[in-house]
């Protein structure tokens, strides 16, 4: 009966998501912009919901909570500091993307540099997505589902067979959204599932604290705030998952790549209804990242206090164990549906973006732009189907040698994130750096990063390596631009297809987000809850928010006007 109830409630919620997505996208995916960019009509709510669910996955639910259970809150840096990157994306990158009406990042790079730079970045993205990112997302998400729910028991199959069935099921559902509904179906389904994830994400720690306090939420909260408080420390040391110093070196670059240039994340922002909605969506996603420590790490701390003496086989079992213990049976189906939604959200977003890159940056240029919208959409559907089938074949292979392949996955991202963000930054903020500089930077990075990871034994955290290579590649590009400048300086040609009026409260919203990020680090540090609240905690908060309120006042009276004038010049320059 319990199994039946779980499956029925899961299917009911997923059916509701599918029906709403169908209604919202019916008749709107027959054109190129309709299929790839949701008709350039996405509002801030759908942009934020899709960006967040694309970013957050079942793997993170398990991995971040496991890190908190086994270490402390230092791993929250990847999530919380991403808010800074969303600010840069919303205020700087997005206005330029929308002003140029770009459909993909490589399209911008072609406009700024040349077709060869475009092709090189397409190759980096397509190889990474098809052979590494898509199969790994599908595999890790399916593993998460198997860990949180006894799928072999539910289906009466072996673990290996259950994994394959889960991979095909999750992949097929995700593929249906991506293939038949385009970007809008992805965004709508992501947003609904995102609401479910928010509900479940907050419900689990609340129920966990009640369990920890023997029925009292306040007692549970007091326990984690006063007992073994080193678990709440976000200031990572050298032996922690994320040393604190890395926040100020390569992490900001890796996050900026992800939130500002990674096609499968930024694609929904390129489909924004206007700049106001685009900025709202990106900034709201930054606010959601501030909640991640409470949704995806606090449960791990709670699990530590509850189960530290139970000898869990691995720290990654902390969250599944907590969920099974505290979540009521009648909510298990809803939780499974949300979990599956988080998994195939990342999968269908990757499929849609891979198809977009292939069609708009490979197929269409190859056909000399002599291709109709219906032909382009048909090719996109075929591309998505082929990549999906490839992922069904390659994803299960990860269980044959997971340790080696996980290492390859971690390494591969480093092959393309830093050169891409480097050439985008140089492309946006210089006029004379030629295409040659971008090509040299890409080739240099691939060779140098390969040597550092495979040949030389460098005792430096890989996040610091990101920063070192970024500095070298930035120097290379600027030097080439100085000695071999473009014969004719590049000029941005605005061709916006949406209203470019910025959101009035974008800068104040960004200031508050920075304040919240700093507040979190004050709370989860020796100044705050770690070792007991210090005498400096309250004065630090007062100083921080006084500064924020002053900055907000200045922004509304002066910065906002200058910012709007700058964007107006950008949108009308010739």
N, C-alpha and C positions, 0 to 999 in steps of 0.2 A: 504493500500500500504506500509506504513512504517513497519507494523508488518511482512508482507510478505518479504520485503527486508531484515529485520533483521534475519529472520529465514533462508532465502536462503543463505545469505553470511556466516552465522554461519555454516550451513551444508556444504557449499563449502570448507571452511577452514578445518573443521574437516575431510572431505573426503580426502583432500590433505595429512593431517597428517597420516590418516589410510593407504593410498596407499603407501606413502614413507616408513612407518613402515613395511608394508607387503613385499615390495621389498627388504628392508635391512635385513629382517629376514628369507626370504624364503629358506627352506632347511637347516637352521642352528640351529634348535631347536630339533633335533632328538636324541641328546645325553644328558647325565646328565650335563656335563659342558656347553653344548650349551643352555640348557633350563634354568638352575639355575644361571649360571655365564656368559651368553652371549659368550660361547666358550673361555673365558678368552681372549677376543680380543677387549675390549672397549678402546677407545682412550680418551684423556683428555677432549675433547670437550663434548662427550656424558656423561662422568662421571660427569663433572661439571653441565651440563644442567639437568641431572636427579636428582642429589643431591639437586640442588636449587629448582626445581619445586616440588620435593617430600617434601621439607621443607616448601616452601611458599604455602599458600593456600588462598582461597577466604575469609576465616574467618580472616586471618591476614590482608588482604586488608582493611576489615571493622574495625576490632578490634584495630589495631595500629593507623589508622587514627582517630578513635573515641577517643582513648586515648590522641592523640595530640590535638584534638578539645576540649576535656573536661579538660585536665590537661596541659601537656607539653611534651617534647621529652624524658622524663626519661625512658619510656618503650623501647627505642631503644637499651638499654643495652643488652637485650636478643638477639638481632640480631647482633649488631656491635661487641660485645665481643666474639661472636661465632667464629670470625676470629682467635682468639688465639687458640681455640680448633681445628680448621682446620689445623693450623700450627703443633700442637702436633700430630694430626692424621697423617699428611703427612710425618713428619720427624721421628717419633718414632714408632707409632703403625703400620702403613701400611707396612713398610719394614718387620716387624716381622710376620704380617699376611700373606704376599705374600711369604716370605721365607719358611713358614710352609705349603704353599698351602692349607690353611684352606678355607672351603666353608661357614662355619658359625662360629659365635662367640662361641656357646656352644661346637663346635668341638675343638676349641683351649683350652677351659676350661677342656675338657676331657683329652686332651694331657698333660696339665699342672697339673691337679689335678686327677680327676677320673670320672667314668661314672655317679656317683650319683650327683656330682656337675653339670655335663652337664644336667642331667634330671631336677634338681631343677631350673636351669636358663631357660630351655625350657618351663617348666610349667609357670614360671613368665611371659615370653614373650608371650606364646600362650594365656594364660588367659587374659592378658592385651590387646593384639591385637584383639582377637575374641570378647570379651564381652565389651570392653571399647573403644579402640582406633579406630578400623575400623568403628563401628556404629557412633561414635561421629564425625569422619571426614566426613562421608557420610551425616550425619544430618546437621552439621554446614555449610558444603559446599553448601548443597541444600538451606538452609536458606539464605545464601549469595546471591545465584542466585535469589531467590524470592524477596529479598530486592532491588537488583539492577535492576531487570526487572519485570514487572507486569505479572508474569506467570499466576495467576488466570484470569487476563483480556485476556491474549493471548489465553488461552485454554478454557475460559468461564467455569471455575470450581471454587469450594469453595477453601479457603486457605488450609484446611486440605487435600483435594483431590489433589490439585496442589502440595503440599509438597510430598505426597506419590508418585505421578507420577514423580516428579523431582528426588527423591531418587532412584527409580527403573531405570530411564533413565540414570542418571549419573553412578550408580552402574553397570548397564549392560554394558555400553561402557567400563568402567574401567576393568570390569571382562573379557571382550573379549580380551583386550590386554594381561592381566596377564595370562589367561588360555591358549590361543592359540599361543601367541608370546613369552612367557617367558620373561626373564630379558632384552634381547636386544630390544624387541618391546617396553617395558616400557621405556628404556633409550632413544631410538630414538624418540618416541612420546613426551617424556618429554622435550627433547632438542629443538624440533621444537616449542612446546608450550612455552618453556622458552624464545625463541627469541621473540615470540608474546607478552609475559608478559613484557619483557624488553621494547619493543616499546610502549605498552599501559601504562606501569608504569611510563615512562618518559613523555609521551604525555599529560597525565591528569594534572600533576602539571604545565607543560608549558602553556597549555590552561587556567588553573586556574589562573596563574599569569597574563596572558594577560587580562582575565576577571576582575581581581582585579585592574589592572592598566587602566581600561577603554580603552582597545585596545593596551596598551603599556606593553610589557614584563618587561622592565627596571623599569617602574613606579610601577608595582606590586611587583617586587623584592625589591624595595626601601621601600615599605609599610611594608612588613613583617620584614625587617631588621631594621626598625627604630620605628615601632609602636607596643606597647604592646609586647616588646621583651621577656618578661618572658615566653611566649609560646615556645620560642626556647631553653629553658633551659633543658639540658640533665642531670644536676646534681640534681638528685631526692632527695627531703627531706623525712622526716618520714611519711608525709601524701600523698606522691606521689605514683603512681603505683609501681615504683621500686626505693627504697631508694639507694642512691649511694654506701653506704657501702656494700650492698649485692653483688656488682660486685666482691669484693675481698674475699668473703666467699663461699657460696654454689652455686652461679651462674656459676662459672668456672667449678665446678664439674658437675652440671646439663648439661651444654653445652658439656663438654667433654664426658659424657655418651652418649649424643645424636649423636655427630659427630664422636665419636671414637669407640662406642661399640653397638649402637642400630642397630640391624640387618637390619631393613628395610631401613636404611640410608646408612650403610657401605657396603651393599651387592654389589652395583655396583662398589665399589673400589676393592672388592675381585675378580671381573671379569676383572681387568685391563689388557691390552695387555702386559705391563711391568711396572716396578717401575717408570720409567720416566713419562709415561702417567698417572699412578695413582697419582703421586705427583702433576703433572700439574692440573689434574681434581679437586683434593681436595683443592689445594691452590687457583685455580681460583674461586671456590665456595666461599672461604673466601673473595675474592675481591668483589664478587657480594653482599655479606652481607653488605659491606661498603656503597653500593648504597641504601640499604633499607630505611634509614631515608628520602632520597629524593623521593623515589617511594611510600613509604607506610606510611609516617608520615607528610611530607611537605604538601600534599594535605589536611590533617586535619587542619593544621595551616591556610592554605589558606581559607578553608571552614569556619573557625572561624571568620576570618576578613570579609568574605562575608555574613555569615548567623547567626552571633551570636545573632541578634535581632529577628530572625524568630521563636524562641521557638520550635526547633526540639524536637519531642517526646523523643528521646534518642540520646546520643552522637554517637551511632552506625549508625545513619542515615546520618551523616555528609558526608561520602564518596559517598554513593549512590546519595545523593542530588547534590553533586558537579558534578558527572559524568553525570547525567541527564541534568544538566544546561550547561555544557561546551563541551561535546563530540558531534561532528557532527552525525547526524542520519545515514549517510552512513557508519560510523565506528562502529555502535552499534552491528551489527552482528559479526564483527571481535572480538570486545570486549567480547561478550557473549561466543564465541568459546574459547577464551583464558581463560576466567573465568572458563568455564567448564573443560578445559584442566588442569587448576591448581587444580580443585577439584578432578577429577578422577585420576590425577597423584599420589596424596597421597594415594588414595584408591587402585589403582592397584599395587602400590609399596608394600603396606601392605599385600595385597592378595598374591603377589608373594613371599614375605618373610615368611609369615605364612606357605605357602605350602612348601617352602624350609626347614624351621625348622622342620615341621612334617615329611617330607620325609627323610631328611638326618640325623636327630637327634632322630627320633622316629621309623619310619617304617623300614628304612634300617638296623639299629642296631637290631631291633626286628627280622628281617629276617636273621640275622647273615651275612649280606652283600651278601646273595645269591639271588640277584635280578638284573634283566637286566635293561638297561637304558630305554627301552620302557615301562616296567612295572612301573618303578619309575615315569616316565613322566605321565603315565596314572593316577597313584595315586595322583600326584600333581594336575592334572586337576580336578579330582574329589574333592580333598580337597579344592581347590580354589572355586569350584562351591558351595560346601556345606557352606563354610564360607560366600560367597557372599549372598546366600539365607538367611542365618541366619541374616546377617546385614540388608537385606531388611525388615525383620520382626522386628528386635529390634530398628533400627534407628528411625522409626516414633514414637515409644513409648516415645522418648525423649521429644516430644512436650507436653506430658501429665503432666509432672512435671519437666520442664527444670531446675529450680533453684537447686532442690535437686540433680538431676543427674549430673549437671555441677559440683557441689561440689564434688561428688563421683569421677568424672573424674579427677579433679585436684588433689584430694587426692591420687588416685590410682597410678599415676606416681611416687609419692614419695615412694611407697612401694618397687619398684624394681630398680630405677635408681642409687641410692647411693650404695647399696650392690654390684651391678654389676660392677660399675666403680672401687669400692674398691678392689674386688677380681681380676679384670683384672690388675690393677696397681701392686698389690702384686705379682700376677702370673708372670708378665713380668720382674719384677726387683728383685725378690728373687729366691733362689734355694732350700731353706730348709723348707719353710712354707708348711705344709701338707694340704691334702684335708679337714681334720677335721676343720681347721681354716676357710676355705671358708664356710663350712656348718654352723658353729657356727655364723659367721658374718651374713649370710642370715637370719637365724632364729631369731637372736637377733634383727636385723633391723626391720623385719616384726612386731615383738612383741612391740619393743620400739616405732616405728613410730605410730603403732596403738594406744598405750597408750597416746602418745603426742597429737594425733589428736582427739581421741574419749573420753578419760577418764580424763586426766589432762588439765586444762585450762592454757596453757603456753602462756604468752604474748610475744612471740618471732616470728618475721617474719619467715615464713616457709622456706625461702631460707637460713637463718642463721641456722635453725634446720638441714638442709642438711649437713652443714659444721660440726656442732657439732657431728652428728651421724657418719659422715665419719671419724672424728678424733678418736672417740671411737672404731669404727670397725677396723680401721687401727691398733690401739693399741692392740686390741684383737688378730688380726691375727699375728702380729709380736711377741706378747708374747707367743702364742701357738707355733709359729715357733721356738722360742728360747728354750722353755722348752720341747717341744715334736717335735723335727725336723724330717724330713723324713729320713728313714733309709739310703736311697741312694739319694743324691741330684739330683734334676731334671736337665736334660740336654736337651737343645733345639736341635731337630734333623731337620736340614734343608732339604727340599725336594721341593724346588721352581720349578714351572713349567713355569716360565716366567723369562726374563732377569732382574737381580737385580741391574743393574747399576743405581745409583741415578741420578736425574736431576741436571745438572751442576749448574743451577741457582735457585735451591730450597731454599737455605739459604738466598741469596740476596732477592728473592721474598718474603720470610717470613719477613725479616727485613723491607722492604717497606710496607708490610701489617700492621705491628705493628705501623709504622710511620703514616699511614693513620688513624688508629683507634685513636691514641692519638691526631692527628690533628682534627678529628671530635669532640672530647671532648673539645679541646681548643676552637674550633669555637662556639660550642653550650654550652657555659658557661659564667659566668661573666667576664672571661678573654677575650672572644670573643664578639659575637653579643648581648648577654644579657646585657641590660643597656648601650649599646654603647661600641665600641671597646676600650679596655683599653690600656695603654702605654706598658703593658707587653706582649701583643699579638704577635707583630712582633718579638721581641727578643726571645720569647718562641718558635716560629716556626723556627727561624734561628738556635737556639740551638738544637732543636729536629732533624731537618734534617741534620745538620752538624754531629751530633752523628750517625745518620743512614748511611750517606755516608762513614764515617770512618769505621763503622761496616761492611758495604758491602765490602769495600776494604780489610779488615782483613779476611772476610769470603772467598773471592776469592783466597787469597794467602795462608791461613792457615787452617781456620775452614773446608773448603770444602774438603781438602785433608785428614784431620783427620776423617771427617765424612765418606768419601768414604772407608777409610781403616777399620773403624769400621763396616760398612755394609758388606764389603768383608769378614771379620772374621765371622760375623753372618751367612752369606750365605754358608760358607765352614767349620764351626765347626762340630765336630763329637763327 
